[in-house]
Amino acid sequence: MTGLFALPQEILLYIFSYLDPPSLTALQLVSRRLLNLVRDDNLWRFRCLEESSFLATLDRRRGILGDGPPRPTERERIRIMANWDPSFPGERVPWYEEYVQRHGPIAVSWFQLPYPHHDDGNDGGDGDGDGDGTNRRKTPDAVPTEVCGLALYYPDGELGGSVLAVAPLLDGSVCLWDVAGTWGKRGAIVARSKPGLLDVEGTMGFDGSHPRWIETEAVECVSVDSQLHRAYFAVERFLVEVDLRRLAVVGDASFPMTLTVISPASPAVPLTVGERYGIHLYDPRSSAPPRDDSREVVETYDSTRTKDFEKHRLRRSNRDMNVGKLKQCARLSGDVPLSIVHLQQAGCEADLSDDIYVAGRFSSILHYDRRKFPAPRGSIHSGARLCTMTSLPYPFSTVDSELRRRGELSLEEVETSKLGEGRTLIAGGEYNTKGSLELYGLAGESDSDAWDIRGRLQKSTLKNRQTCSPSKVLSVACHGARIALSDGSGYIRWFERDGFTEVRRCQIGSSNRRNASQGENEQEEGTFVFASTPDDSHELARKLLPTRPAAGAAATAGGDRDGGQHRAANNDLVFWTGERLGLVTFSARPGFHSEDFEEDEEDEHKRAQERERREYSDRMRRALERQADEVRFMGSLGLDM
């Protein structure tokens, strides 16, 4: 091994390039130095290119990679790589993880179901004698409480390892799940409030079968600010602010009409709240008197860190909305807004600009400037019924994207197209009963006045309404160097950033996974694992969220190499079906099973008895060991015991 490491790193990587991915994976287990070498980004980026459909398409179109024509030169290989490479200058992509997510196995797991509980008639069994009923048991015939939204919470910051899923439940409570497994059991409930926490006025009937607050069918009804540890919930016509460290309501605001969408929360800019026929700016940073609620009690679950979730009992007092938080309203002439995006600064994922884009049940995407709100700045005509949007802080050009897909740009032209200042707006929805994936290239801040010029916009608009999906696109998200979307057919599909080339797909309610190169009737065996199959296999992912934000992914791609610490294939996808939560992981085994969360009274009693038996056995073993040590010690002194 010493002789092998005497070779230069470039020679070693050239040798490793002849190994197949399973051999490279096994080689990582030999030593830490080989682990660092084998995880080289250039090595795995080349692997991603080799196994993509890009080379096969070039082979069909140009015949440059067949057995007959001569093999391309090294410069030609570099040019082909540059045309295919979806990353941009300054963007740090973990290519080993990217390869796993493009070509590795897929597993689907389902989070623990939140069952309704009832009190056991005592003080709750927690021994505090306060009768709060936090230790409640599940009834034998209980039906799971429906989950009514999804957002992700990073209690240790976006660069930390802790990830919690936050969702309101049908009974008006707030529930938190452990996504990464750093707080206890992965996929398990970490904490849950009492029912009715989100009932601001006590008149919404959360105990009924059809509470009014979910009749709007709002998908983007939850937003989380991880830096301030705050969550915002759209509850009928109220916006409720909850402290996630205590699961206590700390504020609320009323709006004229039913809320339909909340923008992603950020401590740097106000929230943008959409109601029927109107858009508001809501600034949670404005001071407001704290509110109390005597019925706010947190129900904690077994976890290694549930001590951070304290029990709080506060008195409720009705208060009027803090008018200082609510600015002017931008009235909409169309129908209901369904998605709001705060656009990033060009080339910077973490910094937000003043641009606000709104889409919904109208034919155009509306553009607002936060500094000039509520006056609209412009609009982009779509023609489709859009319901979801996301964005990238990098430029997009339809012409350049098409030429790159054909492999026709030179190295200089590729560099010029990627270095331009601009941003990309990604939208999804329905057009003539089919799915529509739309990409809009927007100008940067320096030439923002020219962003809506018709000629420029036509060169920067892609509307994939043919090969995107046979059914409505429900959610879009930026997942690594790809675009992930879910559709009405129950599929999750991954596309390249050109919005046209499909990378792979999987059906969350079925046990088969198909590559983009496979037909609808073909099935690839052994590459998809499905755990805890639900009763209804036709599940739809109404919302997708990557577990690691772009800032965290970039930091992971560039950090911890010298220390040998790698986080591989942990940028998973959390999805919400409208009733429950699930997790898409890229591994050969599901992350967890529903059997892991079965906790009825009989099993809990058996586990308690088993723990007591083990503890008693440990005490007896230690006592016998101490006695044996004393006998041996006395024997060494010549004393016969």
ABEGO torsion letter per residue (X at the ends): XAAAAABBAAAAAAAAAABBAAAAAAAAAABAAAAAAAABAAAAAAAAAAABAAAAAAAAAAGAABAABBBBBAAAAAAAAAAABABBBGBBBBAAAAAAAAABBBBBBBBBBBBBBBBAGBAGGAGAGAGAGABBBBBAABBBBBBAEBBBBBAAEAABABBBBBBBBAAGBBBBBBAAGAAEBBGBBABBBBBGAABAAGAAGAABABBAAAAAGBABABBBBAAAGBBBBBBEABBBBBBAAAGBBABBBBBABBBABBBBBBAABBBBBBBBGBBBBBBAABBBBBBBBAABBBBBBBBAAAAABBBBBBBBBBBBBBAAABBBBBBBABBBBABBBBBBBBGBAABBBABBBBBBBBABBBBBBAAAOABBAEBBBAGBBBABBBBBABBBBAAAAAAAAAGABBAAAAAAAAABBEBBBBBBEBBGGBBBBBBBBBBBAAAAAAAABAAAAAAABBBBAAAABABBBABBBBBEABBBBBBAAGBBBBBBAAGABBABBBBAABABBBBAABBAABBBBGABBBBGBBABABBBBABBBBABBAAAAAAAAABGAAAGBBBBGABBBBBBAGABBBBBBBBABBABBAAAABBBAAAAAAAAAAAAAAAAAAAAAAAAAAAAAAAAAAAAAGBBX
